Amino acid sequence: MKRLKTGVEGLDAVLHGGFVQSSSNLISGGSGTGKTILAVNFLLKGAASGEPGLLITLEESRASMLTNMPSAMGKEIERLADSVWFLDLSEMRKLLSLNDERSGASSVLDVEVLAEVVQAWAKEKKIRRIVIDGIAALGLRYGCENEYRGALFRLTTLMKDLGLTSVITTEINEEGRLSRYTVEEYVTDSIIIITYKAGSRTLEVYKMRGSAYLHGRHSFEISDEGYTVYPRFPAQSDIQSKSERVKAGIEGLDDMLGGGLMSGDVMLVTGPAGTGKSIFGLQFINEGAARGKKGLVISFEEPPSQMRRNATSVGIDLAALEKKGLVQILYTPSTEIEVNKHLAQVRGMLEGVSRVMVDSASDYEVALPESEMKVFLSNMVLEFKKRGITSILTSETPELIGASHITDKGVSFIVDTIIMMRFVEMGSEMKKALNILKMRGSRHVREIREYSVTDKGISIGKKFEGVEGVMTGSPRKAIAERVEQFFKHQ
């Protein structure tokens, strides 16, 4: 089954290679969602590949259409003017009354008229790709659903018989519908729905006859260069677990972990603000760089300049590591996260990377509803695992001291190791405590240990002796010691 590339970056991955040759394809969406831009991309890609194309517009004028095109696409249209043609029937419609269009006596909206036009252009210009923009205008000519459906069927069948691959656009006025008159989707071979809501653009394939495609909603953006689609790739299942160890780069921690993290595993470091989670992650990245291993830092809270400054306070020269190509930083403000685009950016930076730090996973809550948070994080960490990358996610808990839960969104279920960092009030001092809550596939130290943050980074000390309730933030003497002291005072 031959595929024709659409020319839209990322969309061909969603369509598993592009539109099927000689198929009819419906693009539906509200006003201003970019249906025409996508369709013209399809024509331009064909023209650049030696397949002439024709665009028939029934509502928007050619001049208006060209004015609204991204600048790079406008230049491409001019460059390929001898192989991409525009037929503006909207100008002819201006000469007719509504009664003329409905009667069909002299209407350019009559399907027989369109059929003659398509046949003539296909023969004379040898077009291989065709776009009919604003097909819903035909609904004015045909008074009932059956007539309109029949007209569309004759038109799409003709284009297939001529060996043309067609794209038809239509508007959706009501949320939840697939087309203007709810009949277009039945006579076309594929349906793509485009939405633009609350500043977010998404694209979803609803059907593709006789062909597989990538399910789900995919993000996209429209820039001066045109369309870019960010596919929502499904979770990977071909994960190979390793028994090798990866050093954390934190004094005393590797011993607690039984020799280090398991290679390719995901660690969650959780705790309130100020406990040193970011430093923890940076030391992990720095340790890898010291061994010649590339690292990626994904940050939402600290811009790169601030991260570099803070890293120097614990003896890490991030700028030098970046210059050597051992560390990359991907910074996105939490309020600007577009999840599929973000995941595509991450994937594009993973080549040759051995370690990843995400600071922090909590920031994805801004961009994702609770129901999608776990799915997204699962897909991301499975991408790391598939590539054999060892990763650390930080997650902030709201309580500075006192009893605390690990995370808000069930992140703990998708990681292999969990380390909790806490503030502890002991007498008149605030100390810091660390505990390994779980570690899949490995023995580990279960003690609660004190740690400190110095100009050399985090250092793990001894376990807390003679007290209990440390991780609640309110330690007290152990029961045995309290009983002993009770009897001494009797």
C-alpha positions in Angstrom: 0.0 0.0 0.0 1.8 3.1 -1.2 1.8 6.2 1.0 2.0 9.8 0.0 3.9 12.1 2.4 1.9 15.1 3.7 4.9 17.4 4.0 3.9 18.2 7.6 6.7 17.4 10.1 5.5 14.8 12.5 2.1 14.1 10.8 3.6 11.3 8.6 4.6 9.5 11.7 1.0 9.7 13.0 -0.2 8.4 9.6 2.4 5.7 9.4 3.9 7.2 6.3 1.3 9.6 5.0 -2.1 9.3 3.2 -2.8 6.2 1.2 -2.5 6.8 -2.5 -5.8 7.5 -4.4 -7.7 7.9 -1.1 -10.0 10.7 0.0 -9.1 12.4 3.3 -11.3 14.7 5.4 -9.8 17.4 7.6 -12.4 18.9 10.0 -12.1 21.6 12.5 -13.4 24.9 13.7 -12.6 28.3 12.2 -9.0 29.3 12.4 -7.6 25.9 13.4 -5.4 25.6 10.3 -7.2 23.2 8.1 -6.2 25.0 4.9 -2.6 25.4 5.9 -2.3 21.6 6.4 -4.0 20.9 3.1 -1.7 23.3 1.2 1.3 21.6 2.8 0.1 18.4 1.3 0.0 20.0 -2.2 3.4 21.6 -1.8 5.0 18.4 -0.7 3.6 16.7 -3.8 4.7 19.4 -6.2 8.3 19.2 -4.7 8.2 15.5 -5.4 7.1 15.8 -9.0 3.3 15.4 -8.4 1.4 18.5 -9.6 -1.5 19.6 -7.4 -4.7 21.6 -7.6 -6.6 23.5 -4.9 -10.2 24.4 -5.4 -11.5 26.9 -2.9 -15.3 27.3 -2.6 -15.5 29.9 0.2 -12.2 31.7 1.0 -10.7 33.8 -1.9 -7.3 32.9 -3.2 -6.0 36.3 -2.2 -7.2 35.9 1.4 -5.8 32.4 1.5 -2.3 33.5 0.4 -2.3 36.4 2.8 -3.0 34.0 5.8 -0.3 31.5 4.8 2.9 31.3 6.9 5.6 33.3 5.2 7.8 30.3 4.3 4.8 28.5 2.7 4.0 31.7 0.7 7.4 31.7 -0.8 7.2 28.0 -1.6 3.8 28.6 -3.4 5.5 31.2 -5.6 8.5 28.9 -6.3 6.2 26.0 -7.3 3.7 28.1 -9.2 4.1 26.0 -12.3 3.0 22.8 -10.5 0.5 24.0 -7.8 -2.6 25.7 -9.1 -5.4 27.6 -7.3 -8.9 27.6 -8.7 -11.0 30.2 -6.9 -14.6 29.3 -7.4 -15.6 31.7 -4.5 -15.2 34.6 -7.0 -17.7 33.1 -9.3 -20.1 32.5 -6.5 -20.2 36.2 -5.7 -22.0 36.7 -9.0 -24.8 34.4 -8.0 -27.8 34.7 -5.6 -28.6 32.2 -2.9 -31.5 31.1 -4.9 -29.3 30.4 -7.9 -27.0 28.3 -5.8 -29.8 26.3 -4.3 -31.5 25.7 -7.6 -28.3 24.5 -9.3 -29.4 26.0 -12.6 -26.2 28.1 -12.8 -24.4 27.1 -9.6 -20.7 26.3 -9.5 -21.6 24.3 -6.4 -23.3 21.6 -8.4 -21.3 18.3 -8.1 -21.5 17.8 -11.9 -19.8 21.1 -12.5 -17.1 20.2 -9.9 -16.6 16.8 -11.6 -16.1 18.4 -15.0 -13.6 20.8 -13.5 -11.6 18.1 -11.8 -11.6 15.9 -14.9 -10.4 18.7 -17.1 -7.5 19.7 -14.8 -6.5 16.1 -14.2 -6.2 15.6 -18.0 -4.6 18.9 -18.9 -2.2 19.4 -16.0 -1.8 15.8 -15.0 -2.5 16.6 -11.4 -2.0 13.8 -8.8 -3.0 15.6 -5.6 -6.1 17.7 -5.2 -7.6 19.8 -2.3 -11.2 21.0 -2.1 -11.3 23.6 0.6 -14.6 24.4 2.2 -16.7 21.4 1.0 -19.5 22.3 3.3 -20.6 25.0 0.8 -22.0 22.2 -1.3 -24.6 21.8 1.4 -26.3 24.9 0.1 -27.0 23.2 -3.2 -28.3 19.9 -1.9 -31.4 20.2 0.3 -31.4 16.9 2.2 -28.8 14.7 3.7 -29.2 11.8 1.2 -28.7 14.2 -1.8 -25.6 15.8 -0.2 -24.1 12.4 0.7 -24.8 11.1 -2.8 -23.1 14.1 -4.4 -20.0 13.7 -2.2 -19.9 10.0 -3.0 -19.9 10.7 -6.8 -17.2 13.3 -6.4 -14.8 11.2 -4.2 -15.4 8.2 -6.4 -14.5 10.2 -9.5 -11.2 11.4 -7.9 -10.3 7.9 -7.0 -11.0 6.7 -10.5 -8.7 9.4 -11.8 -6.0 8.2 -9.5 -6.0 11.4 -7.4 -5.2 11.6 -3.7 -7.6 14.2 -2.3 -7.9 16.3 0.8 -11.2 17.8 1.6 -11.7 20.4 4.4 -14.9 21.2 6.3 -15.8 23.2 9.3 -17.2 21.9 12.6 -19.6 24.2 14.4 -20.5 21.9 17.3 -18.1 20.2 19.7 -18.2 16.4 19.4 -19.1 16.3 15.7 -16.8 15.1 13.0 -18.1 17.2 10.1 -20.4 20.0 9.2 -23.4 17.9 8.1 -22.4 14.6 9.7 -22.2 12.8 6.3 -18.8 13.8 5.0 -17.1 11.3 7.3 -18.9 8.4 5.7 -17.7 9.0 2.2 -14.1 9.7 2.9 -11.3 7.2 3.7 -9.7 9.0 6.6 -10.7 11.7 9.1 -8.4 14.2 10.9 -10.0 16.4 13.5 -8.1 19.7 14.4 -8.9 21.7 17.5 -7.7 24.9 19.0 -8.9 25.4 22.6 -7.5 27.5 25.5 -4.3 28.2 23.5 -3.6 24.6 22.8 -3.7 23.0 19.4 -4.4 19.3 19.0 -4.9 16.9 16.1 -6.5 13.4 16.1 -7.0 10.8 13.4 -10.5 9.3 13.8 -10.3 6.7 11.1 -8.1 5.5 8.2 -9.7 2.8 6.1 -7.6 -0.4 5.7 -4.6 1.2 7.3 -3.0 1.6 10.7 -2.3 4.9 12.3 -1.1 6.4 15.7 -4.1 6.8 18.0 -4.6 9.6 20.5 -4.5 13.4 20.5 -1.3 14.9 19.1 -0.1 18.4 19.7 0.9 20.8 16.9 1.9 24.3 16.3 1.8 26.7 13.4 4.8 28.9 12.8 6.2 31.0 10.0 7.6 27.7 8.6 4.1 26.0 8.6 2.9 23.0 10.5 4.8 20.9 13.0 3.0 18.0 14.7 4.3 16.4 17.9 3.1 12.8 17.9 1.9 11.1 21.1 3.9 7.9 20.9 2.6 4.9 22.8 4.5 3.3 25.6 7.3 0.9 24.7 7.3 -2.7 25.8 10.7 -3.9 24.6 12.6 -3.0 27.8 15.8 -5.0 28.6 16.7 -4.8 32.4 20.4 -4.7 33.4 22.2 -5.9 36.5 25.0 -3.3 36.2 25.3 -0.5 38.8 25.5 3.2 38.3 27.3 5.4 40.8 25.2 8.2 42.3 28.1 10.5 43.0 26.9 11.2 46.5 29.2 10.3 49.4 27.7 7.4 51.4 24.7 6.9 49.2 26.1 4.2 46.9 26.7 2.0 50.0 23.1 2.5 51.1 22.0 1.5 47.5 24.0 -1.7 47.6 26.6 -0.4 45.3 24.7 2.2 43.3 21.5 2.6 41.2 20.6 -0.2 38.9 21.5 0.8 35.3 18.4 1.9 33.4 16.3 2.4 36.5 14.3 5.4 37.5 14.7 7.0 40.9 12.3 9.4 42.6 13.8 11.9 45.0 11.0 13.5 47.0 10.9 16.1 49.8 10.0 19.7 50.6 11.7 22.7 49.2 15.2 23.3 50.5 16.1 19.7 51.2 18.6 19.5 48.4 16.7 17.6 45.7 18.1 19.6 42.8 21.7 19.3 44.2 21.1 15.6 44.5 20.2 15.4 40.8 23.1 17.6 39.7 25.6 15.5 41.6 24.2 12.5 39.8 24.7 14.2 36.4 28.1 15.4 37.4 29.3 11.9 38.4 28.3 10.6 35.0 30.1 13.5 33.2 33.3 12.7 35.3 33.1 9.2 33.8 32.6 10.5 30.2 28.9 9.8 30.2 26.5 12.4 28.7 23.7 13.8 30.8 20.5 15.7 30.2 18.9 18.1 32.7 15.2 18.8 32.2 14.3 21.9 34.3 11.1 23.8 34.8 12.0 25.9 37.9 15.5 27.2 37.4 16.6 28.8 34.1 20.0 27.6 32.9 21.9 30.7 34.2 20.5 30.2 37.7 21.2 26.5 37.6 24.8 27.1 36.6 25.3 29.6 39.4 23.7 27.2 42.0 25.8 24.3 40.8 29.1 26.2 41.4 28.1 26.5 45.1 28.6 22.8 45.4 31.7 22.6 43.2 30.0 21.6 39.9 31.0 23.6 36.8 28.0 23.0 34.5 29.1 25.6 31.9 32.4 23.7 31.4 30.5 20.4 31.1 28.2 21.9 28.5 31.1 23.2 26.4 32.6 19.7 26.4 29.2 18.3 25.2 28.8 16.2 28.4 25.7 18.0 29.7 22.6 19.4 28.0 20.0 21.6 29.6 16.3 21.7 28.4 14.5 24.5 30.2 10.8 25.1 29.9 8.9 27.4 32.3 6.2 25.3 34.0 3.4 27.6 32.7 4.5 27.0 29.1 4.7 23.2 29.0 3.0 21.6 26.0 3.4 18.0 26.8 3.7 16.3 23.4 5.9 19.0 22.1 8.0 18.7 25.3 8.3 15.0 24.9 9.4 15.4 21.3 12.1 17.9 22.4 13.3 15.4 25.1 13.4 12.6 22.5 15.5 14.7 20.2 18.1 15.3 22.9 18.5 11.7 24.1 21.0 10.5 21.5 24.1 9.2 23.4 22.7 10.3 26.8 23.3 7.9 29.7 21.8 10.0 32.6 18.7 12.2 32.9 17.5 14.5 35.7 14.0 15.9 35.7 13.6 18.8 38.1 10.8 18.4 38.9 8.1 16.0 37.9 5.7 18.0 40.0 5.7 20.7 37.4 3.9 18.5 34.9 0.8 18.9 37.1 0.5 22.5 35.6 0.1 21.1 32.1 -1.8 17.9 32.7 -5.0 16.8 34.3 -4.6 14.2 37.0 -6.0 11.5 34.8 -3.3 12.0 32.2 -0.3 12.7 34.5 0.6 9.1 35.2 0.2 8.0 31.6 2.5 10.8 30.4 5.2 10.1 33.0 5.0 6.4 32.3 5.6 7.0 28.6 8.5 9.3 29.3 10.3 7.0 31.8 9.7 4.0 29.5 11.5 6.0 26.8 14.4 6.4 29.1 14.4 2.7 30.0 14.2 1.6 26.3 17.4 3.5 25.7 19.1 2.2 28.8 19.2 5.6 30.4 19.3 5.9 34.2 17.2 8.8 35.4 16.3 10.8 38.5 13.0 12.6 38.9 12.6 15.1 41.7 9.2 15.7 43.3 8.2 18.3 45.8 6.1 17.6 48.9 4.2 20.6 50.5 5.1 19.9 54.1 8.3 21.3 55.5 8.2 19.1 58.6 5.7 16.6 59.9 4.0 13.6 58.3 4.1 13.7 54.5 2.9 11.7 51.5 5.3 10.9 48.7 3.6 12.4 45.7 0.3 13.8 44.7 -0.2 12.0 41.3 0.9 8.4 41.8 4.4 9.0 40.4 5.7 6.5 43.0 4.2 3.5 41.1 6.2 4.1 37.9 9.7 4.4 39.5 12.1 1.7 40.7 13.7 3.5 43.7 12.3 6.1 46.1 14.4 8.3 48.3 12.7 10.6 50.8 14.5 13.7 52.1 13.1 15.4 55.2 13.7 18.3 57.6 13.9 17.0 61.2 13.5 19.2 64.3 15.8 17.9 67.1 15.9 20.1 70.2 16.6 23.6 68.9 18.1 22.4 65.6 16.8 21.6 62.2 18.6 18.6 60.7 18.1 16.7 57.5 17.2 13.0 57.2 17.2 10.6 54.2 15.7 7.2 53.8 15.4 4.7 50.9 11.8 3.8 50.9 12.0 1.2 48.1 14.4 -0.2 45.6 13.3 -2.8 43.1 15.5 -5.8 42.5 18.2 -4.9 45.0 19.0 -5.1 48.7 19.4 -1.7 50.3 20.0 -0.1 53.7 16.7 0.8 55.4 18.2 3.0 58.0 17.2 6.7 58.4 20.4 8.7 58.0 21.4 12.2 58.6 22.9 14.1 55.7 24.4 17.6 55.1 24.8 19.9 52.2 28.2 21.6 52.0 30.3 23.4 49.4 31.2 19.9 48.1 27.6 18.8 47.8 25.5 16.3 49.7 27.2 13.9 52.1 25.4 11.1 53.9 26.2 10.6 57.6 25.4 8.1 60.3 21.9 6.8 61.2 19.9 8.5 63.9 20.5 6.6 67.1 18.1 6.3 70.1 15.2 8.1 68.4 12.1 7.1 66.6 9.6 9.0 64.4 12.4 10.8 62.5 10.7 10.9 59.2 7.6 12.5 60.7 9.7 15.5 61.6 9.1 15.1 65.3 11.6 12.5 66.6 11.4 11.2 70.2 13.5 8.9 72.3 13.1 5.2 71.4 10.7 3.2 73.7 13.4 1.1 75.2 15.4 4.2 76.3 12.2 5.9 77.7 11.4 2.8 79.7 15.0 2.6 81.0 14.9 6.2 82.1 11.5 5.8 83.7 12.9 3.0 86.0 16.0 5.0 86.9 13.9 7.8 88.3 11.7 5.6 90.4 
